[in-house]
């Protein structure tokens, strides 16, 4: 009899626990606020999935913690981006070094933005490059100013409903603007656009209705050439060689409008390579030669 009561008690406790978990699951606590009491650095450092550990390490290396905490807008990249970039460079170097040993005339020519003027020509061999790219390789190649390409003085938002609060700006998609970043003489733009891809916003419900709330995506743009490209321009029919001198480098954000003590934090898509906007970075060279 005692064992039967014990079993019944256990069943009741289990059912109560399951029902409690179910209620907690259904009750999500409402709409989450995009404001945080933490500084930008502490917000990134405290990410429970440790998605920004490498970024925080880079920030520490260049001594940019306070600068980022007090800026208007900061664009963050995650650990996946850093690992992908280091892996890409390692793979390229190993393949390139092997090919150079077979074909001694292998060279790399760096061109100016006009696509014709030669800046320098480099011969790659085992003595001039490393088999593995790591964080030290990154530090020796890029400077703090390359990191400042992600730092803006103005607080710039994707959500127009939050604009005009505490001096914050909405990145208007109708008249895109260029912004001066903390790095010297580098033109950057921030553009927001409503999605035209129905897969992003058409959600079918069980009763046959469709929810059609179109998302607005925020893009960080490295301006190349004379001015900002039209955000809606179709480049698909233009040969890559003709695009190179003028086409802007555009990266979409996956998360936007996290507000920390007046600083706006956006998180870039994981496919972005760190320092892709830097003055010493050649994205076509990295991507096409891998």
C-alpha positions in Angstrom: 0.0 0.0 0.0 2.9 2.4 0.9 4.5 1.7 -2.5 1.2 2.3 -4.3 0.9 5.7 -2.6 4.5 6.5 -3.5 3.9 5.7 -7.1 0.7 7.8 -7.2 2.5 10.7 -5.6 5.3 10.5 -8.2 2.8 10.4 -11.0 1.0 13.5 -9.7 4.4 15.4 -9.3 5.4 14.4 -12.8 2.1 15.6 -14.3 2.3 18.9 -12.4 5.9 19.4 -13.6 4.9 18.7 -17.2 2.0 21.1 -17.0 4.2 23.7 -15.5 6.8 23.3 -18.3 4.0 23.5 -20.9 2.7 26.7 -19.4 6.2 28.2 -19.3 6.7 27.2 -22.9 3.5 28.8 -24.1 4.1 31.9 -22.1 7.0 33.6 -23.7 6.9 36.7 -21.5 5.7 39.0 -24.2 7.6 41.2 -26.6 11.3 41.5 -25.8 12.8 45.0 -25.4 15.6 45.9 -27.7 17.2 48.0 -24.9 19.9 46.6 -22.7 21.4 48.0 -19.5 24.8 46.5 -20.4 27.5 48.3 -22.4 28.0 47.1 -26.0 31.2 45.2 -25.0 29.6 43.6 -22.0 26.5 42.6 -24.0 28.7 40.9 -26.6 31.0 39.4 -23.9 28.0 38.0 -22.0 26.4 36.3 -24.9 25.3 32.9 -23.5 26.2 31.1 -26.7 29.7 32.7 -26.7 29.1 33.9 -30.3 31.4 36.9 -30.0 34.4 35.7 -28.0 36.7 36.2 -30.9 35.3 39.7 -31.6 35.9 40.7 -28.0 39.4 39.3 -28.2 40.0 41.5 -31.3 38.5 44.6 -29.5 40.8 44.0 -26.6 43.9 43.6 -28.8 43.3 47.0 -30.5 42.2 48.7 -27.3 38.8 49.7 -28.7 36.6 48.8 -25.8 35.8 52.3 -24.6 35.6 53.7 -28.1 32.9 51.1 -29.1 31.0 51.5 -25.8 30.7 55.3 -26.4 30.2 55.4 -30.2 26.9 56.0 -32.0 26.6 52.7 -33.9 28.7 49.5 -34.0 28.4 46.6 -36.4 29.5 43.3 -34.8 30.6 40.1 -36.5 30.5 36.7 -34.8 32.9 33.9 -34.2 31.7 31.9 -37.2 32.8 34.8 -39.4 36.2 34.9 -37.8 36.8 31.1 -38.1 35.6 31.1 -41.7 38.0 33.9 -42.6 41.0 32.2 -41.0 40.1 28.9 -42.5 39.7 30.5 -45.9 43.1 32.2 -45.8 44.8 29.0 -44.5 43.3 26.9 -47.3 44.3 29.5 -49.9 47.9 29.8 -48.7 48.4 26.0 -48.6 47.0 25.6 -52.1 48.9 28.6 -53.4 52.2 27.5 -51.9 51.8 24.0 -53.4 51.1 25.5 -56.8 54.1 27.8 -56.7 56.4 25.0 -56.0 55.2 23.4 -59.3 54.9 26.5 -61.4 57.6 29.0 -60.4 56.1 31.8 -62.5 53.0 32.1 -60.2 52.5 35.7 -59.1 49.8 37.8 -57.6 49.3 41.3 -59.0 47.4 43.9 -56.9 45.5 46.4 -58.9 44.0 49.9 -58.0 40.3 50.5 -58.1 40.4 51.3 -61.8 41.3 47.7 -62.5 44.3 48.6 -64.6 46.9 50.4 -62.5 49.3 48.0 -60.9 50.1 48.7 -57.2 52.5 45.8 -56.7 53.3 42.3 -57.8 54.2 39.6 -55.3 55.7 36.1 -55.7 54.5 33.6 -53.2 56.8 30.9 -51.8 57.2 29.1 -48.5 59.6 31.7 -47.2 57.2 34.7 -47.7 53.9 33.2 -46.3 52.7 30.8 -43.7 50.8 27.5 -44.0 48.3 28.6 -41.3 46.5 31.8 -40.7 45.6 32.4 -37.1 44.7 35.4 -34.9 48.3 36.6 -34.8 48.3 36.6 -38.6 45.2 38.7 -38.5 46.7 41.2 -36.0 49.9 41.5 -38.1 47.9 42.3 -41.3 45.2 44.6 -40.1 45.2 47.7 -37.9 42.9 49.3 -35.4 41.7 51.6 -38.2 40.5 48.6 -40.2 38.4 47.7 -37.2 37.1 51.2 -37.0 35.3 50.6 -40.3 32.5 49.1 -38.1 32.3 52.2 -35.8 30.1 55.2 -36.6 29.6 58.4 -34.7 25.8 58.7 -35.4 23.3 56.3 -33.8 21.7 54.8 -36.9 18.6 52.6 -36.7 16.8 50.1 -39.0 13.4 50.6 -37.3 12.0 54.0 -38.3 9.5 53.9 -35.3 12.5 54.2 -33.0 14.1 57.1 -34.8 14.2 60.7 -33.5 14.5 59.4 -30.0 17.7 60.5 -28.2 19.1 61.9 -31.4 18.9 58.5 -33.3 18.7 58.4 -37.1 16.6 56.2 -39.4 18.6 54.8 -42.3 16.1 56.0 -45.0 16.1 53.6 -48.0 14.7 56.2 -50.3 17.7 58.5 -50.0 20.6 56.4 -48.8 23.3 58.4 -47.1 27.1 58.0 -46.8 28.5 58.2 -43.3 32.1 58.9 -42.2 33.4 56.0 -40.0 35.9 56.4 -37.2 38.6 55.2 -39.7 40.3 58.0 -41.7 39.1 58.7 -45.3 36.8 55.7 -45.7 33.3 56.1 -47.1 30.6 53.8 -45.7 26.9 53.7 -46.1 24.0 52.2 -44.2 20.9 51.3 -46.2 17.6 49.8 -45.1 15.3 48.1 -47.6 12.0 46.3 -47.5 12.3 42.7 -48.6 10.9 41.9 -52.1 11.4 38.1 -51.6 8.0 36.6 -50.6 9.8 33.7 -48.9 11.0 36.2 -46.3 7.5 37.3 -45.2 4.6 35.1 -46.5 3.6 32.8 -43.7 0.6 30.5 -44.2 -1.6 29.7 -41.2 -3.6 26.6 -40.5 -6.9 28.2 -41.5 -5.7 29.2 -44.9 -4.9 32.8 -44.1 -1.6 34.4 -44.9 0.5 36.7 -42.8 2.3 39.2 -45.1 4.4 41.5 -42.9 7.4 42.4 -44.9 10.7 42.6 -43.0 13.1 45.5 -43.4 16.7 44.5 -43.8 19.7 46.7 -42.9 22.8 46.7 -45.0 26.3 47.9 -44.2 28.0 49.1 -47.4 31.6 49.9 -48.3 31.4 52.6 -51.0 33.7 52.0 -53.9 34.1 54.4 -56.8 32.6 57.8 -57.0 29.4 57.4 -55.1 26.9 55.0 -53.5 25.4 52.4 -55.8 21.6 52.3 -56.3 20.5 49.7 -53.7 18.1 48.1 -56.2 20.6 47.9 -59.0 20.7 44.4 -60.7 24.4 43.4 -61.3 23.6 39.9 -62.7 24.1 40.8 -66.4 27.3 42.8 -65.8 30.6 40.8 -66.1 32.5 40.5 -62.9 35.6 42.2 -64.3 33.6 45.3 -65.0 32.0 45.3 -61.6 35.3 45.2 -59.7 36.4 48.9 -59.7 33.0 50.3 -58.9 30.7 47.9 -57.3 30.1 48.5 -53.6 30.6 45.8 -51.0 27.3 45.1 -49.3 26.6 43.0 -46.2 23.2 42.4 -44.7 22.6 42.4 -40.9 20.9 39.5 -39.3 20.1 41.4 -36.1 19.5 45.1 -35.7 18.6 47.9 -33.3 20.0 46.6 -30.0 20.3 49.8 -28.0 22.9 50.2 -25.2 23.3 53.5 -23.4 22.6 55.4 -26.6 24.8 53.2 -28.8 23.1 51.2 -31.5 24.4 47.6 -32.0 23.8 45.7 -35.2 25.0 42.1 -35.9 26.2 41.3 -39.4 25.4 38.1 -41.4 27.7 35.2 -40.6 28.9 35.1 -44.2 30.8 38.3 -43.7 34.6 38.1 -43.6 36.0 40.4 -40.8 37.9 43.4 -42.1 36.3 43.0 -45.5 35.9 46.8 -45.7 39.5 47.6 -44.6 41.8 49.6 -46.8 44.3 46.7 -47.1 41.6 44.0 -47.9 40.9 42.8 -51.4 37.7 40.7 -51.2 37.8 39.6 -54.9 41.3 38.3 -54.4 40.4 36.3 -51.3 37.1 34.9 -52.7 38.1 34.1 -56.3 41.5 32.5 -55.5 40.4 30.0 -52.8 
